């Protein structure tokens, strides 16, 4: 009945025309399938008592979804197909498992605005950095802009190896650091491990050397070595032509060679 009332208010003549549906504050405990609204893009179901989201299984075109202030305890398998979603409000529900919730949202490469506050999972000490790292497209999390500093902290916390490589290797500059060196004050999910390099191992002449015990170590160490390209040129205005050499009209000047290196 709530859906029918909204269709009449908006004056929609057919289900295909429905792009927005406002069902907020209706006291709803469940909603029938909305698969008939194939072009639905904006959906408000906030401030109800919804516990199940299976009615969204066919609404692939949704770009904004407002599910805040409901009674959701788990969203697994209910939202991962919404790859076009840009705005998602899930705050003030009963979501407890941070890992399962974030996993459900990983496929949303267009998701920019996300609210998860006032859920039990938001009390995890590393909650914000966890979401920032595993959902890199999110720009506004819980009404607060994601900063570059937060992204760097999240990278150090959840991928210390990559953070070390990015810190160690730069264009024309290398910083001496160690994988065992603590970066920042945040705790890591797994301690950083120093690559085990066989004795005497060197790049370029290692055919007879013992290989790395862990293939990932070889990839990591190789990533810290950048090849060097060198280009040389001379000032051709100071080079005498064949005729000038023959007539000796131009004094011979020492050639100036300009060398540019790219790493």
N, C-alpha and C positions, 0 to 999 in steps of 0.2 A: 504494500500500500504506500509506503514511503517513497519507493521508486516511482510508482505511477503518479503520485502527487508532484514530484519534481519534474517529470516529463511534461505534465500539463502546465506547470508554472513556466517552464522554459519554452514551451510551444514547439517541442520537437515533434515532427510528423512521422519519422521512422527511426528505428534503432540505429541505423547507419549514421544518422545526423548527430547522434549524441557524442559530444567531445568532452563535456564536463558534467559531473554529477555531484550534487551536494546532499549528503546524507548525515551530516553532523548533528549532534544533540537530539537524536531521535529515540534514545533509550534502547537501541537495537542490541540484541544478544547474538543474532546471526543474520546473514544476508544470503539470499539465493545467488546462484551463479550469474555473473555479469557478462558471460561470453557473448550474449547477443549484441552487446555494445562494442563492436570490433574496433572502432576508432576512438574509443575513450582515452583521453589524455590526462584529464585532471579529475581527481577523485578525493572528496573529503568524507572521511568516516570517523573523524575525531570525536571525542567526548561521547562515546557509546560504551557498550559492555562486551565488545567483540573479543572472542577467544580463539577463533579459527579463521584462516585466510584462504581457504581452498576456493572460495568464490572468485578469486583473481586469476585462476589458472590459465585463462585464455586472453587476458587483456595485455597483449604484448606491447601496445603503443603508449602505455602510461608514461608520462614524463614527470608528473607531480603526484605524490601520494601522501595523504595526511592520515596517519593512524595513531596519533598521539592521544593520550587519555583514554585508554581502553584497558582490557584485562589480558593482554597477550603474554604468554609465558614462553612461547617458542615459535620461531618463524621458519624453521628448517623446511626446505622443499616448497615454500610458498611464494618466495619472491625472486629466486635466482634467475627466472626466465625474463625478468623485466630489465632487459639490457639498455633500454632507452631512458631509464629513470634518471632524472637530474636532481629532484628534490624529494627527500624522504624524511618524514617526521615520525619517530617512534618513541618519543620521550613520554615519561609518566606511564609506563607499562610495568610488567613483571618479568622482564627478560633477565635471566640469571647467568647464562653461559656466554661469556664474551667470545670465545673461540668459535662456537657454532654460529653465533649471530653474525660475526664478521665474515665467516666462510660463505654464508648465504649471500652476502653482498659483494663478494669479490668480482663477480662477472659484470658488475655495473660500471663499465668504463667511463660513462658519462656522468656519474653521480658527483655532484659538486656541493650540495648542501645536505647535511645529515644531523639529526638530533637524536641522541640516545640518553641524554641525562634523565635523572629521576627513574632509572632502572637499577636493580641490584648490581648488574654488571659494571655500572659506572663507578662503583666504589673500589674496583681493582686499582692498586697503586700505580700501575703502568697503563691504565685503561686508555688515556688519550694518545700516548705514543704508540700503543699497539694499533689503534684504529688508523692513525696517520701513516704508519708504515705499511700496513696491509691493504689500505684503501687510498692509494696515492692520488687519485683524482679528486678527492674531497678537499675543497677550499675553505668551507665554512663548517666547523664542527661544534655543535652545541652553542650556536650563536656567537662563536668566537673564531676569527680568522686564523688559519693555520700558518704559522710563520716558518721562514727558512731555517731558523734555529731549531725549531721543533722537529723539522724533517731530518736535520743532521743528528739530533739527539736520538731520534727513532732509529736511524740507520746504525749508529754506534751501538745501540742497545740490542737490536735484533739481527744485525748483519755486521759484526765487528770486522770480519775479513775484508768485506767490500769497503768499509769505512777506512780501513788501514791502507788499502791500495789507492783509494781516492786521495788520501792525505799524503801518501808517499810519492806518488807519481804526478808530475805536472809538466807543462810545456817548458822545457829548458831548465827545470828545477826539480831537485829530488830532496826530500826531507828524510833524514836518518831517523827512522822510528823502528820499533820492534813490535811484533804481534803480541808479545807478552806485556807490553806497556799498557797500563790502564788508561783508557780514554774517557774522560768525563767521570762523573760521580755516580751515574746510574748503574744499577746491577744488570748483568747480562744473563740471558737465558742459558748460554753455554760459554764456558771460559774460552778465550782466544787461544789458539794453538800455533806454535812456531813451526813452519815447514821443516821437515826432516830432510836436509840436503846431504847426499852422500859425500864423503870426504874426497876432495879433489875435483868435484863436479864443476864444470864450467860450460857455458853455452858456446856453441860454435865448434867444439871439438870434444864431443862427449860420446862418440860412438862406442868406445870401449869402456865407458864408465858404468857403474851400477845404477840402474834407474831409481827414481823416487819410490819410496815405499807406498806413498799415497799419490795417485795421479792428480788429485786436486792441488797438491803442493807444487807440482811441476807447472801447472797452469798459473798459480798465484805468483810464483817466483818469476815466471816468464813475463807476466803482466807488469812487473816493476822495471823491465828493461825496454827502453824505447830505441828504435833504430834511428840513425842519424843520416840526414840527407844534406849534401853540400853542393852548392852551385857557385861557379866562378865565372867572372867576366872581366873584360878589359875595356879601357876607354878608347874606342876605335878612332876618335878624333885625333888622338896623338900617335896613331900608327901611320907611317908614311906609305903612300901608294906606290905601285911599281914604277910609275912615271917619275914621281918625286925621288925615289931611290936612284933611278937612272940618271936624272939630272942633278941630283943632290941639292934640290932647292929647299929642302926642309931638313932641319937638323934632327938627328936621331935623339929621341928622348926616352928615358927609361920607362918601360911599360908599367902601368899601375893596375894591379889585379885586385878586383873586389870579390871577396868570398863571403857567401851567406850560408849559414847553417840552419837547418830546420830539424827539430826533434819531433 
